[in-house]
Amino acid sequence: MAVDASEIQKVANLARLSIDESQLETTADTINRILELVDQMQMVKTDHVEPLAHPLDATQRLRKDVVSEENNREQLQSCAPVVEDGLFLVPKVIE
Amino acid sequence: MSQTTPSQLKTDNWPLSTDQWETVIGLEIHVQLATKTKIFSGASTAFGAEPNTQACAVDLGLPGVLPVVNEEAINMAIKFGLGIDAEINKVNVFERKNYFYPDLPKGYQTTQLEKPIVGAGHVEITLKDGSTKTVRIHHAHLEEDAGKSLHEDYHGMSGIDLNRAGTPLIEIVTEPDMRNAEEAVAFAKKLHSIVTTLGICDGEMSQGSMRFDVNVSVRPKGQKELGTRTETKNLNSFKFMEAAILKEVERQIDLIEDGGDVIQETRLYNGDTDEARSMRSKEEANDYRYFPCPDLLPVLIEDSRLEKLRAEMPEMPDAKKARFVSDLGLSEVDAEILSGDQATAAFFETAANISGDARLASNWVLGEVSKSLNANSIGISESPVTADMLAGLITRIKDNTITGKVAKQVFEALWKGDGKNADEIIEKQDLRKVTDTDAIESMIDEVLVANAQQVENYRAAPPEKRSKMIGFFVGQAMRASKGKADPGMVNQMLKEKLDA
């Protein structure tokens, strides 16, 4: 499997990463080298191995359904660029 | 789903009339679980709080935070699975669904893909003609809700409220088993009944507690392949859902008959204006790059948990309906309505048990109680007339203390808070049924004197017409007694006097 510059551009757009056009080819090369490594790993026989969702051999601990968080809006919004009426303001988004 | 081009669809007798098209509907339903806290944080999920006062560091996706799964969200999802006879997956993996939108602070939604908690199940629906149908559930998975974007004018910006972010949801996905709007609405109502009976959702649709996405396609009758579908998102009332389906079916048929193609797209329906529009094409947005969430370990569901929850399962609406019919002698139609909503069913059963008369209790709950609740736009849990109070009123109808007409008056007084129970109002307002012969006789005499002309007409009329004409005098006499006279006695005594 290999990717080209246009695919790099598409994925970068989905991930909201800005990659300079002059860097697209080099980035594709770098990522293709990683993909080659993945291809190599794919050759390992895993027929009798359970798929792994998490590297730790442990299961999730569950939490009781009890409110433990107080209203901390003022502090949490202190790092936001624009706030009004308790809302975070962001550049206009319309679907 | 395979796509069909218009040229494949066209036949010799093109265009087809409306009844030669078949509609295919599948639903995706987001159900907000009635937990006290978020699915991955200890922030409250209470509705209606000031913006962002219930959004903690985890909900905001601040660096360094870690999610911890709410046990109750897992339990509620399992209960749903048990309620629709579905397999429960023992190993649950949460995945990240990546997309960018300001009301999704982490840049991904934590959801399930490969291993949803609830596997295939089924729901029985009853249609208006009394027939039943099975709608298959493909699966239901656990996920978190997003926040809310407010597009009113904030100086050309959008306002973001993240109180809802992280609220636990189950997304229920049906097979495309419904064939018209009626079936889809019947299914939606049944699902509402199931989740409220289970107590896993408050069912408040106007607050967004249940939101329906409707997948609609059309195909010529008899064709096997499905047509191209559209998805109308976020319908939050049964009425809007029905209207949106009818509108979309008509649009697709018109479009194809005019030689066009239905495009697979997401659409929005505005219930207030009855208008629908395209939202966005799914092509690029669809690339969500799912992967297992490294912050969350697999959630293992032990048999002991399953068994404990199974033992806690309430009586489901179908079983309740059957019991109302067989044990309490209610009609199928009345039993269907009463069993459909947990609070209504409980109210009815309390009133029926205390008064010992299920039929009267059913009539009153479906009649005066429902009418008054609707007129005041409140739910049965907020009814000023409690089940106990209704039972007290029914008892006084049964033991002949009051007439049916006065009973409505007592009900209204109870509703307004004029007394704490029916007996108090009956005493205070002197509403006991009048069964005293002398009192009724003098009232009747007054009515006959005041309506001498009608009396003459009655006596001149042939006997077969008289039985209808007597209704006038009964009405007058009942009015004179303010509804308190025993109607049977009034009828009897009037007849004797007029026919004398």
Interface residues (C-beta under 8 A of the other chain):
Chain A: K10 L14 A15 R16 A53 H54 L56 A58 T59 Q60 R61 L62 R63 K64 D65 V66 V67 S68 E69 N71 N72 R73 L76 Q77 V82 E84 D85 G86 L87 F88 L89 V90 P91 K92 V93 I94 E95
Chain B: T35 K36 T37 S41 G42 A43 S44 E50 P51 N52 T53 Q54 A55 C56 A57 L60 L62 V68 V69 N70 E71 E72 A73 I74 V93 N98 F100 Y101 P102 G107 S149 L150 H151 Y154 H155 G156 M157 S158 G159 I160 D161 L162 L268 M279 R280 E284 D287 R289 P292 P294 L296 L297 P298 V299 L300
